[in-house]
Amino acid sequence: MTAGERPFALRIAGSLRDPSGYVFERDGAVYRAVDEECAGVIRRLEEGGLLGALVADRSVVATSFVPDAEASALSADHSGYHRFLRHERLDTISFPYEWSASMLADAGLLTLDLQLRLIEQGCALKDGTAYNVQFDAGRPVFIDLASFERAPRLDAWFALGQFHRMFTFPLLLLRHRGWDLRSYFLGAPDGRSERQVASAWGPVSRWHPRLLLDVTLPALMSERPRAAGSAAPGPAGPEPKRMDATAQGINLRRIRRKVARLAEGYRPGGVWAGYRPSESYSGAEGKKREIVTRMLAAAQAKRVLDVGCNTGEYSYLAAGLGASVVAVDGDHDAVEMLYRRLRAKPAAIVPLVVDVANPSPAIGYRNHERPRFNDRIRSDCVLALAVMHHLVVSAGLTLAAVRDLLADLTSDHLILEVVPRTDHMFERLMAVRRELTETVSVDRCRMLFQERFTLVAEEPVEGTERVLLHLRRR
């Protein structure tokens, strides 16, 4: 790797686990080095028209082969590789422990649909991991073309067990046992086994039809000793054995219906149970929207991070002004509602379940395989609206700590809504808590934030005690 190169955040499997290819970044472009076998499969799919169709409908990230002359130059720095792909660059890299229920389900449906289309061409996905999928403008897109292979056999999918660990099992546990996706994946990045999932149900309830085929029976079979000579088959020969793919197709379509139902059956609770987005803004909220619009227009931000996005009213505002937006909230159901809105009203927004006071850590091989949230999300403007009091009260941060946290998340602009201690929403948060040890006022916030920022503009929100500050990092 040359001095101008660095491992790209998409290096989810790469040479760490799969020698068929890995991803790197060079001069701002995203490349994938692939071996001859992988290149042959992708070329075959390209010539047959399937790759172009997958790219056209945004199922697969836009991809093209690097011309021979450029490939020769790249191979000098990547020993053992002579074929390279160039991928469309995605602005935001996320992982399944930052997704909502419907996001995980849609990533799973995309994976199943790809497998179904590939087996028609005698090919298959060699793995069924959720880390092969990213989200772009509210839609899942498959990124790991090194996962395409010539199918060893057509009657079965060897990656089905991994697919269940990555998609079916976490959705079952979320829907029926109240597990959250963050705990599921951070505790076991490759998912949980059939036996672990079955143990979440009692000895009788695990025989329910929803569990029988995909959890209970496989768990029982896993306890039986493997018969001699029953190891998994090795690489395919010159041509995959021409078995009938009908049985695999039937089973995958059954699982597809199951995954879709699990997400559709999830009902956001609490304040989100009957939520309907509003398109009209009046009074204080209307005035606040006008001020934020002016400040965003003045900032001319290209990449906005909406902290405490709720259901995305201001994320949509920023996207409407031409920004690419990452919208984060620690409340799963708020992000779920935003993602459902994006299905009906697409925008350049990637919603994520992230608590910025406790963001996703770096995990995986040497803690480099999947970078921490702060290293993946780059923004030139942070929107921190109606969130300051939550960071102070719920997260227990001082005002100086809130300032430093937000400064770490932006390279330039910060649009901050200052919520003083006397605000009625602040009062509600403090109702059953001990009084704060520091004063939280507009004057104190202005003074502390100007230690790391320059004040560009300040406007009060008419009808409230709140003030909006437009700040720039020093």
Secondary structure, 3 states (H helix, E strand, C coil): CCCCEEECCCCCCHHHHCCCEEEEEECCEEEEEECHHHHHHHHHHHHCCHHHHHHHCCCECCEEECCHHHHHHHHCCCCCCCEEEEECCCCCCCCHHHCCHHHHHHHHHHHHHHHHHHHCCCEEECCCCHHHEEEECCEEEECCHHHEEECCECCCCCCHHHHHHHHHHHHHHHHHHCCCHHHHHHHCCCCCCHHHHHCCCCCCHHHCHHHHHHHHHHHHHHCCCCCCCCCCCCCCCCCCECCCCHHHHHHHHHHHHHHHHHHHCCCCCHHHCCCCCCCCCCHHHHHHHHHHHHHHHHHCCCEEEEECCCCCHHHHHHHHCCCEEEEEECCHHHHHHHHHHHHHCCCCEEEEECCCCCCCCCECHHHCCECCHHHHCCCCEEEECCCHHHHHHCCCCCHHHHHHHHHHHCCCEEEEEECCCCCHHHHHHCCCCCCCCCCCCHHHHHHHHCCCEEEEEEEECCCCCCEEEEEEEC
